[in-house]
Amino acid sequence: MVSACLVLAALSYALFGGALPAGAQGQQARDLSDAAPEAAPEQWIAPLPDDLKVPMWGWTARHRARWVIWPSDNYIAARQPPTDRAGLPPDEREAKRARRIEPLSAARADALWWLRAMLRPEFVPDDPDAQLVLLQEEDPRESSVLSRVEANGTQVQVRQFRWALCVVIKPDPALVHGLAPEAIGPAVFRAVFSKGNQMAMADAIAVPGAPAGITVYRGAAAPGRLWWQWQLWYTDGSAVGLYMVRYDGGQLTVGADDPWF
């Protein structure tokens, strides 16, 4: 099946502050900051515009609109096999940070934990590790783990970064047939997520300025400290794109500038 969340200043700093880690040594230069990955032919939902006024941290700086893209086979292949960089000596700036590059085994275990915690059991295959695609970038902050799973005619795509993630849902057409845009998200949340009822009941505010045919919603309250308190979702009438922060037990265990693998 696979081809290859205004917080207090102290809270904001805990998630997003700190110096930037340097890129890993000995890797071929790969830059996601200036160019989007080449897209695979099958995309479930189009990215939102980079210049859409989305009240979400890192929308432009971290190119979060592009997280819905499933990259091409060539893009994936250029990052395979990933190299275990946990033992590489950090440069001076990275050495001052509390976080270090994770071993590949830890990154895989982390991604698998989130799949099992987020999704309803029927969406977790017998061998979920086989669904993981590790995209190792030169800058370990940009490394991500992709997966695609399916159940009951509904397909789910997850892209995980160490601090946040993006889910794209291509539901069974019968699940959303005849629904108004504002009802599509709640319907697929209940069908796909382990905390889908809570996600569906959260108040949402429409975000203006979206392209024709696209409806965008942000959370009505300040971001909570639970992973299922989503930041933003949007729909084109059939598929749904969703953004969340990877809170672990209500704690900010990693920041956006912490490296992954």
C-alpha positions as CSV (number, residue, x, y, z in Angstrom):
1,M,0.0,0.0,0.0
2,V,2.9,2.3,0.7
3,S,4.9,3.5,-2.3
4,A,8.5,3.3,-0.8
5,C,-1.3,21.7,17.5
6,L,-1.5,32.3,21.9
7,V,0.2,30.0,24.5
8,L,2.0,31.5,27.4
9,A,5.5,32.7,26.6
10,A,7.2,30.1,28.7
11,L,5.1,27.4,27.0
12,S,5.8,28.7,23.6
13,Y,9.5,28.7,24.3
14,A,9.4,25.2,25.6
15,L,8.0,24.0,22.3
16,F,9.6,26.3,19.8
17,G,12.5,28.1,21.4
18,G,16.2,27.4,21.4
19,A,19.1,27.4,19.0
20,L,19.0,25.5,15.7
21,P,20.8,22.2,15.4
22,A,23.2,21.8,12.5
23,G,22.7,19.4,9.7
24,A,24.1,15.9,10.0
25,Q,27.6,15.2,8.7
26,G,28.4,13.2,5.6
27,Q,24.9,13.4,4.0
28,Q,24.1,14.5,0.5
29,A,22.6,18.1,0.6
30,R,18.8,18.0,0.6
31,D,16.8,21.2,1.2
32,L,13.1,21.1,2.0
33,S,13.2,24.8,3.1
34,D,13.3,26.2,-0.4
35,A,11.7,23.5,-2.6
36,A,8.7,21.2,-2.1
37,P,9.4,17.5,-2.6
38,E,8.4,16.1,-5.9
39,A,4.9,14.9,-5.6
40,A,3.8,11.3,-6.4
41,P,1.0,11.0,-9.0
42,E,-1.7,10.1,-6.4
43,Q,-2.4,13.0,-4.0
44,W,-5.4,12.8,-1.8
45,I,-5.8,16.5,-1.1
46,A,-4.1,19.6,-2.5
47,P,-1.9,21.7,-0.2
48,L,-3.2,24.9,1.1
49,P,-1.5,28.1,-0.1
50,D,1.7,29.0,1.8
51,D,0.4,32.6,2.1
52,L,-3.0,31.7,3.6
53,K,-3.3,33.5,6.9
54,V,-3.4,30.5,9.1
55,P,-3.2,31.2,12.9
56,M,-0.8,28.4,13.5
57,W,2.9,28.5,14.5
58,G,5.4,27.6,11.8
59,W,2.8,27.6,8.9
60,T,5.2,29.5,6.6
61,A,8.6,29.0,8.3
62,R,8.1,25.2,8.5
63,H,6.2,24.9,5.2
64,R,3.5,23.0,7.0
65,A,1.1,23.3,4.0
66,R,3.3,20.8,2.2
67,W,3.0,18.2,4.8
68,V,0.0,16.7,3.0
69,I,2.2,15.8,0.0
70,W,3.1,12.2,-0.5
71,P,6.5,12.4,-2.2
72,S,7.4,10.6,-5.4
73,D,9.2,7.3,-5.5
74,N,12.4,9.1,-6.6
75,Y,12.3,11.4,-3.6
76,I,11.8,8.5,-1.3
77,A,14.4,6.4,-2.9
78,A,17.0,9.2,-2.6
79,R,16.6,9.0,1.2
80,Q,16.9,5.3,1.5
81,P,18.3,3.5,3.3
82,P,18.4,5.9,6.3
83,T,21.6,6.0,8.2
84,D,21.8,5.7,12.0
85,R,23.3,9.1,12.9
86,A,22.8,8.9,16.7
87,G,26.5,8.2,17.3
88,L,27.8,11.1,15.2
89,P,29.6,13.8,17.3
90,P,27.5,16.9,17.5
91,D,28.9,20.3,16.5
92,E,29.3,23.0,19.2
93,R,25.8,24.4,18.9
94,E,24.1,21.1,18.8
95,A,26.1,19.9,21.8
96,K,24.4,22.6,23.9
97,R,21.0,21.3,23.3
98,A,19.2,18.8,25.6
99,R,18.0,16.7,22.7
100,R,20.2,14.5,20.5
101,I,19.6,12.7,17.2
102,E,17.7,9.5,17.9
103,P,18.7,6.1,16.8
104,L,16.7,4.7,13.9
105,S,15.2,2.1,16.2
106,A,13.9,4.7,18.6
107,A,12.5,6.8,15.8
108,R,10.6,3.8,14.4
109,A,9.3,2.9,17.9
110,D,8.1,6.5,18.4
111,A,6.3,6.6,15.1
112,L,4.6,3.2,15.7
113,W,3.5,4.3,19.2
114,W,1.8,7.4,17.7
115,L,0.0,5.3,15.1
116,R,-1.3,2.9,17.7
117,A,-2.3,5.8,20.1
118,M,-4.1,7.9,17.4
119,L,-5.9,5.5,15.2
120,R,-8.8,3.2,15.8
121,P,-7.6,-0.4,16.1
122,E,-8.9,-1.4,12.7
123,F,-6.5,1.0,11.0
124,V,-3.4,-0.5,12.7
125,P,-2.2,-3.4,10.5
126,D,-0.7,-6.6,11.9
127,D,2.7,-5.4,10.9
128,P,2.5,-1.6,11.2
129,D,6.3,-1.3,10.9
130,A,6.0,-2.4,7.3
131,Q,3.9,0.7,6.6
132,L,6.6,3.1,7.8
133,V,8.7,5.1,5.3
134,L,11.6,7.0,7.0
135,L,12.6,10.2,5.1
136,Q,15.9,11.2,6.4
137,E,16.8,14.7,5.6
138,E,20.2,16.4,5.9
139,D,18.8,18.6,8.7
140,P,17.5,16.1,11.3
141,R,14.8,18.5,12.3
142,E,13.2,18.0,8.9
143,S,13.3,14.2,9.0
144,S,9.8,12.6,9.0
145,V,8.1,9.2,9.0
146,L,5.3,8.5,6.4
147,S,2.7,5.8,6.5
148,R,-0.5,4.9,4.7
149,V,-3.1,2.5,6.1
150,E,-6.7,1.5,5.2
151,A,-9.8,0.1,6.8
152,N,-13.5,0.0,5.9
153,G,-12.9,1.7,2.6
154,T,-11.2,4.7,4.3
155,Q,-7.5,5.5,3.6
156,V,-5.4,7.4,6.1
157,Q,-2.0,9.0,5.4
158,V,0.2,10.1,8.4
159,R,3.3,12.3,8.2
160,Q,5.1,12.6,11.5
161,F,7.8,15.0,12.5
162,R,9.3,14.7,15.9
163,W,7.1,17.5,17.3
164,A,4.0,17.6,15.1
165,L,2.1,15.6,12.5
166,C,-0.3,15.9,9.6
167,V,-3.0,13.4,8.8
168,V,-4.8,13.2,5.4
169,I,-7.9,11.1,5.3
170,K,-9.6,9.9,2.1
171,P,-12.9,8.5,3.4
172,D,-15.2,6.0,2.0
173,P,-17.5,8.2,-0.2
174,A,-20.5,6.9,1.7
175,L,-19.1,8.2,5.0
176,V,-19.3,11.9,3.8
177,H,-21.9,11.8,1.0
178,G,-24.4,14.7,1.3
179,L,-22.6,16.3,4.3
180,A,-22.0,20.0,4.5
181,P,-18.2,20.9,4.7
182,E,-18.4,21.6,8.4
183,A,-19.7,18.1,9.1
184,I,-17.1,16.3,7.0
185,G,-14.3,16.6,9.5
186,P,-16.3,15.4,12.5
187,A,-17.6,12.4,10.5
188,V,-14.1,11.2,9.6
189,F,-12.7,12.0,13.0
190,R,-15.2,9.6,14.6
191,A,-14.5,7.0,12.0
192,V,-10.7,7.1,12.1
193,F,-9.3,8.3,15.5
194,S,-9.2,6.7,18.9
195,K,-10.3,10.1,20.4
196,G,-12.6,10.8,17.4
197,N,-15.6,11.8,19.5
198,Q,-13.7,14.4,21.5
199,M,-12.1,15.7,18.2
200,A,-15.5,15.9,16.6
201,M,-17.1,17.9,19.4
202,A,-14.4,20.6,19.5
203,D,-15.6,24.0,18.5
204,A,-14.2,25.2,15.1
205,I,-13.8,28.6,13.5
206,A,-13.8,29.0,9.7
207,V,-10.6,30.5,8.3
208,P,-11.2,33.0,5.5
209,G,-9.3,33.3,2.2
210,A,-9.2,29.7,1.2
211,P,-9.2,28.7,-2.5
212,A,-12.5,28.0,-4.1
213,G,-13.9,24.6,-3.1
214,I,-11.8,24.5,0.1
215,T,-13.1,25.0,3.6
216,V,-10.6,25.6,6.5
217,Y,-11.2,25.4,10.2
218,R,-9.1,26.3,13.2
219,G,-9.7,25.3,16.8
220,A,-11.8,27.9,18.6
221,A,-9.7,27.8,21.8
222,A,-6.0,28.2,22.4
223,P,-4.2,24.9,21.7
224,G,-4.6,22.4,24.5
225,R,-2.0,20.0,25.8
226,L,-3.5,16.8,24.4
227,W,-2.7,15.4,21.0
228,W,-6.3,15.2,19.9
229,Q,-6.9,18.9,20.4
230,W,-6.2,19.6,16.8
231,Q,-4.9,22.9,15.5
232,L,-6.5,23.0,12.0
233,W,-8.4,20.9,9.5
234,Y,-9.6,21.5,6.0
235,T,-11.6,19.7,3.3
236,D,-12.2,19.9,-0.4
237,G,-15.5,18.2,0.0
238,S,-14.2,14.7,0.0
239,A,-10.8,14.3,1.6
240,V,-9.6,16.0,4.9
241,G,-6.2,17.4,5.9
242,L,-5.5,17.7,9.7
243,Y,-2.7,19.2,11.8
244,M,-1.8,18.3,15.4
245,V,1.1,18.7,17.8
246,R,2.6,15.5,19.2
247,Y,1.8,16.1,22.9
248,D,2.8,13.1,25.0
249,G,0.6,12.6,28.1
250,G,-0.1,16.3,28.1
251,Q,3.6,17.2,28.2
252,L,5.8,19.1,25.8
253,T,8.4,16.4,25.5
254,V,10.1,17.8,22.4
255,G,10.4,21.1,20.6
256,A,10.2,22.1,16.9
257,D,14.0,22.6,16.8
258,D,14.9,19.3,18.3
259,P,16.5,16.9,15.8
260,W,14.9,13.4,15.2
261,F,16.9,10.9,13.2
